[in-house]
Structure formats: structure tokens, C-alpha cells
Amino acid sequence: MERFRDRVAVVTGAASGIGLALAERFAAEGMKVVMADIETAALDTAAAAVQAKASTVLAVRVDVSRAEDVERLARETYAAFGAAHLVCNNAGVAVIGAVHEHSLADWQWVMGVNLWGVIHGVRAFVPRMLAGGDEGHIVNTASMAGLTTAPFMSVYDVTKHGVVALSESMYKEFEATGAPIGVSVVCPGLIDTRIMRSSRNRPPELAEEGKPGPMAQAFGQGLADRLARGYAPSEVAEQVLRGIREKRFYVVPAQPEVRQWATVRAQDIIELRNPTSRR
Ligand SMILES: NC(=O)c1ccc[n+]([C@@H]2O[C@H](COP(=O)([O-])OP(=O)(O)OC[C@H]3O[C@@H](n4cnc5c(N)ncnc54)[C@H](O)[C@@H]3O)[C@@H](O)[C@H]2O)c1
């Protein structure tokens, strides 16, 4: 996709962090922006801020883990603007803990938002975009956690590896069928957002059932400290925009030392060596 002005961008998780930065960046390009999020008050504030920069904004309260919500998002987008050209499946949440200690609710919540959210986004928008026949682009937010693994991050890692796999498959399918839709997967490293406070949006029916063990908690604290010193979300948005323009699939706004772990993992696989632990 090369022309952005007056075209329609949809961003989930747009009330905060990377999603908000994407919405701001697309608005700055003159796009109409649909901002979707579960957190109503934050969404209203974010939408007003983007709208103030002379952009056309539609804010929609959506829980991306619910297929009917994402279907409604697509219906409202097409009712308002008649098209969607750029769809960013970005909403995401995180939990920390050991694989065998996570509750079913942990798995259901994070799989629901991070993986099902992307699946619902693709199923709701891609058929409409193909029927419209215009050029377009799908951007799925995964993570470096989709290219590597870490202890105490299993639930999150599983969802992000799923997002990378889904995105790679879709890229190959669009290439094979000659569809006019580009695909990018975004794999950020450490970004200064509110992700470590994800539980603010955790639904009561999937409430936390206990605290992680001491090693997992220490890992979580260390990660929170590193994220606070991470890149600004605007850096991710800038790289996403460039990636779309350049038709690049892997968009990896990650610190060199974080990116290195994808190389280490690939080398583990190539050499059939056991997984290398980070020190
Ligand atoms: N922060 C990082 O270092 C980092 C690194 C790699 C990947 N990511 C990914 O970036 C994406 C954005 O996260 P962020 O870091 O900006 O965090 P954030 O918490 O600042 O923003 C996430 C947004 O998603 C929304 N959200 C949560 N559950 C939702 C649901 N069920 N339906 C709709 N919206 C929902 C939240 O309200 C919030 O506005 C996520 O997919 C995350 O996994 C973040």
C-alpha cells in the first residue's frame, strides 16, 4: 500500500501504547482512523486526542476476544467509511508464571485476546477487503516473544508464536493467489507501554486465581524495569509505516541485544542443540 491519505485504518488496542501511536501516525498521514479498544474511558480520551489533530476518527468499544464484537467493528467501519484499507490487529495482554502453575483462566484470557483477537480480526476484515478489490494491508502485532521463548512467559509466547505463524501463512496465501493485500507481522522488543498492567482489563469471569511463584515474580519485575527503559511506542509506529510502504513482512523494532535471541534460537534449531537459556 503506497497511498495513505483519505484511506481507512483500523487499529485494535488503540487506547494505549503501540496502538495509540499507530492511530496517531496514521492520522498524521491523513487517514481516517477507526480506534477500537476494550477500555472505554481511555479510548474516549485517546480518540479525542487523535481527532484534535484534524483527523476523522471513529471510536468503537470492542473486546477482540469476542468474534461478535470484531464482526460489529467491521460492520461499523464499513457503514461509516465504506472500506478498510489498513487493519492492525494489535490489542494484547500479558501474564507471567510457570507453565504448570498457570490457571485455565490465564490461558483462556491471553489466548482469547492475543491469538483469537487476531483470528477474529482477519476473519471479519479480509473477506470484506478482498470483495472491495482495493489494495490494502494487514498488520498483526506479535512480539520478539513470537520469534524466541523465555521462562515464565509461556502463555504469552504461545500466543505470539501463533500470530507469527498465522501471518506467515496468510502472506504466502496472498502471494499465491495474487491478492492485492500486503501482510506485516510486527515483533517489537522492549517498548515503554502499559502492557505490564494488562490485568486492568481482565474480565471478572477469568479473574486471576493466585500469584505467580517467587522466580516468576522476580522475572516479571525485571521485565517491567527493562520495559520502562524501552523504546517509545512512536518508534514502533514509525517502523510499521515504513514497513507497509516498503512491503516488508517482518517489522522488528527491537533492541539489538533482544533481536539477537532470535538468532540464538534459530541456531539452536539448525544445530539441533538444546534451547539456550538467557543469562
Ligand atoms: N510493550 C512491549 O514491550 C511489547 C513488546 C512486544 C509486543 N507488544 C505487543 O504490542 C501490543 C500492544 O500492547 P502495548 O505494549 O501497547 O500495551 P498497552 O497495555 O499499553 O496497550 C494495549 C491495549 O490493548 C487493549 N486491550 C486489552 N485487552 C483488550 C481486548 N480484549 N479487546 C480490545 N482491546 C484490548 C488495552 O485496553 C490497551 O489499550 C500487544 O499485542 C503486545 O503484546 C508489546
The ligand as an ORCA input file, in Angstrom:
! r2SCAN-3c Opt
* xyz 0 1
  N       5.273     -3.237     25.262
  C       6.096     -4.083     24.697
  O       7.298     -4.109     25.018
  C       5.603     -5.026     23.638
  C       6.560     -5.848     23.018
  C       6.136     -6.727     22.038
  C       4.815     -6.786     21.667
  N       3.889     -5.984     22.288
  C       2.506     -6.096     21.852
  O       2.027     -4.819     21.474
  C       0.595     -4.811     21.526
  C       0.126     -3.553     22.217
  O       0.481     -3.607     23.598
  P       1.143     -2.361     24.370
  O       2.507     -2.776     24.754
  O       0.928     -1.115     23.630
  O       0.301     -2.405     25.759
  P      -0.826     -1.404     26.331
  O      -1.363     -2.115     27.532
  O      -0.259     -0.048     26.520
  O      -1.928     -1.364     25.177
  C      -2.732     -2.498     24.885
  C      -4.138     -2.026     24.549
  O      -4.953     -3.190     24.264
  C      -6.213     -3.001     24.900
  N      -6.883     -4.284     25.138
  C      -6.611     -5.206     26.104
  N      -7.488     -6.216     26.044
  C      -8.338     -5.938     25.013
  C      -9.453     -6.622     24.462
  N      -9.882     -7.789     24.968
  N     -10.092     -6.061     23.418
  C      -9.671     -4.864     22.913
  N      -8.640     -4.171     23.406
  C      -7.958     -4.706     24.432
  C      -5.881     -2.275     26.184
  O      -7.013     -1.614     26.748
  C      -4.808     -1.299     25.713
  O      -5.361     -0.078     25.298
  C       0.216     -6.108     22.232
  O      -0.204     -7.070     21.281
  C       1.513     -6.543     22.897
  O       1.545     -7.932     23.118
  C       4.275     -5.104     23.259
*
